[in-house]
Amino acid sequence: MEDHRRRRQKTYNNLHSFWHDLYESEYALYDIALMTKDEIDEIRLVTNRVGKIFFKMGNLLRSSSDETLMQIDIPKNMLPFIRHRPLPVESVISRVDLVQTAKGLKVLELNSDTPTFEKEVFYVNGALCEEFGFDDPNKGFADSLGNEIRKALAESLHRIQFTEDRNIVFTSHECHEEDKYTTLYLMELANVSAKYVPLHKLTIKEHEGLFDDEGKRI
C-alpha cells in the first residue's frame, strides 16, 4: 500500500498543473480501466447519435412559438435566450454522460454548461496509459479539440465584427483548482494569443461591453 502511494505521488507530481488530490483526499486513482475496441467504438457511436438528438431539439425549440415554449414551462423572460444562437454549431464542447446497463448504454445527461474532464481524458489519461503500457484511445483528440476552439473563436470574432485589437480572455473561478487548470489547459490547446483572467476580475459596463482586469474591452 505504501509503495502504491509513493508511485502514485511520483507519477502525478510529474504532471503539469493537475489536481490529483482535491479537498484533502485522492481525486485521481493510480490505475486504469481496460476497454475493448468494440466498447470504445460503441461509446463513440452512441455519443454521436445522442448529440444529434440534443442538437435537433435545440433547433426545434428555437423554431417553436412563444406559446409552445411557455406550455413546457420555459419562463417568458428566457425566450430570447432560447432563440439566441451565437455560433453556427450547437455546442463547442459538450460531455455526454452515459451509464452501462444490462440493455446497453443509457444517457444520464448532456453537459454543455460544465463540460469538464478534458484534461483528465486527454493529457492525464495519455500519461497513465503510457505508464501502464497500454494504447491511449484518445490519442490525437486533444489536437482536434484545440482546432474546434480556434474555429469557434474565429467565428465569434467574425460575427461581432470586432474592430479593436483582438483581446481574447479565458476565465473561470480562480479559487477552484479544477476549473482554473481546465481553463488554462483549453487555452493552451487553443494556441491563440489570449490570457487568463479570473471571473471576479472581469467588469461589465452597461451598453459598452465586457472588460478585463486592465480595463481593456474583451
Residue pairs with C-beta under 8 A, 6 or more apart in sequence:
4 30
7 30
8 20
8 26
8 30
11 30
11 127
11 128
11 131
12 18
12 20
12 28
12 30
14 127
15 123
15 124
15 127
17 181
17 184
17 185
18 28
18 119
18 123
18 124
18 181
19 27
19 28
19 177
19 178
19 181
20 26
20 27
20 28
21 27
21 28
22 177
22 178
28 120
28 124
30 128
32 128
32 129
32 132
32 134
34 134
35 137
40 137
42 105
43 98
43 105
46 96
46 98
46 105
46 107
47 96
47 98
50 96
50 98
50 107
50 110
51 91
51 94
51 96
51 110
54 90
54 94
54 110
55 90
55 91
58 90
59 90
61 69
61 82
62 82
62 83
62 85
66 76
66 79
69 79
69 82
70 76
70 79
74 82
86 156
86 159
87 152
87 155
87 156
87 159
88 155
89 152
91 112
92 148
92 149
92 152
93 112
93 115
93 118
93 145
93 148
93 149
93 186
94 110
94 111
94 112
94 115
95 110
95 111
95 112
95 115
95 116
95 117
96 107
96 110
96 111
97 107
97 108
97 109
97 110
97 111
98 105
98 106
98 107
98 108
99 105
99 106
99 108
116 178
116 179
116 182
117 182
118 142
118 145
118 182
118 185
118 186
118 189
119 181
119 182
119 185
121 138
122 138
122 141
122 142
122 145
123 142
123 185
125 136
125 138
126 136
126 138
126 139
129 135
129 136
130 136
142 189
143 189
145 186
145 189
146 189
146 190
146 191
149 186
149 189
149 190
150 190
150 191
150 192
153 168
153 190
153 192
157 166
164 217
166 193
167 212
167 216
167 217
167 218
168 192
168 193
168 194
168 195
168 218
169 194
169 195
169 196
169 197
169 202
169 212
169 218
170 183
170 184
170 186
170 187
170 190
170 194
170 195
170 196
170 197
171 183
171 196
171 197
171 198
171 199
171 202
172 179
172 180
172 182
172 183
172 198
172 199
173 179
173 180
173 198
173 199
173 200
174 180
174 198
174 199
174 200
180 196
180 198
183 196
184 196
187 194
187 196
195 212
197 212
197 213
201 212
201 213
202 210
202 211
202 212
202 213
202 218
203 210
203 211
203 215
204 210
204 211
205 211
208 217
209 217
209 218
210 217
210 218
211 217
211 218
212 218
